[in-house]
């Protein structure tokens, strides 16, 4: 159990650059809400509905996050900041990230009976702040939902949903991956080091590209000079590290 807790805290730290230690993460409202939900869900499955609701209301009072005791949640859910609502029949997979003010809402059954009426988020989904995911839809694995999007239809695995309901757009993830990477999301080639400074290899790459451009400009000037064509006065190129 202790190893699972450490693994969970490390998964949060990998997605959030703010905490300086695991102890700090333990104070996150999303972490507390998830821990209390585990208790409430166990009581709910045992048909101790009043006690489950009591724990749910206590959690909401302490964290401003409302997770229905019946919701099914996988490993390593990270709710950043809070103010989130997760409905009774919602299902959340592993390693899902939800930013603030998100609603996993349900539809009102026309027959008056309950049933699957809340969304399903598969593994490694990212939900942007303010997004509203409504109804028994499926957000596929590794999909991303942009901030303030209203989603009422399935989102295919690996795709990105952006925009409001009236103009919602589905695009392949590779077309938006550089446009929509929430802070703290791990990536293979971060542009900055741990202290927020540009990485040395990135600077060296830029210097190399600048040197190549200088060589191309010099070659073009030489070609124009051989042709006897006049050259315009140009300011010399400088690198970002030169005074």
C-alpha positions, 0 to 999 in steps of 0.5 A: 500500500505504501509503495502504491502511494509513493508511486501515485505521488510520483505520478502527480509530481511528473505532471506538476512542476510546482511541488518540491516534495511528496509531502507537499503533494499530500496537501493537494485537494485533488489528492485528498478528494481521491483518497476520501472517494476510495473510502466512499466508493467502498461504502457505496459498493457495500450498500452503505449509501448514507455513510458513502454520501456523508464521506462524499459531502465531507470531501466536497466541504474540504476540497470543493471537489464533488465525486459521486461515491458510485464513480469508478476511478482507476490509478493515478488520477490527478485533479489539479486545483479542483472545483470539479464534478464527477457523476455517479456512473462516470468511469475514469481509466489510469493516468488521467489528468483533469484540470480545474472546473471540469464537469463529467456530467450526466443526461436526464434519462427519459424513462426516469430510471438510472443507468449509464448516463455519465462519460467514460475516460480511458487511459492517459486522457487530459481534460483542459480547465472548464471543459464539460463532458456530458452524457454516456460518451467515451473519450478514447485513450490518450485523447485531449479535450481543450479548455472550455470545450463542451463535448457531447459526442465520443472523442476517438483515441489519440484525438483532440477536441477543441472549441465550444459545442456550437463549433467543436472540432475534432483534429488528429492529436499530432496536429495539435500536440504542440499547441495543447500541452498543459504545463507539467505534462511530461514530454520527450524533449523539454525546452528548459532545464529544471530551473526554467533556463533554456537547455544548452543543447537547444541553444547550441542547436539554434547557434548551429542553425544561425551559422548555417544561415550565415553561410547561405547568406554569404554564398548568396552575396558572393553569387550576386557579386560575381553577377555584378548585381548591387547588394543592399546594406544589411545589418549583421546577423547576431546570435542570441548570446552576443552583446 
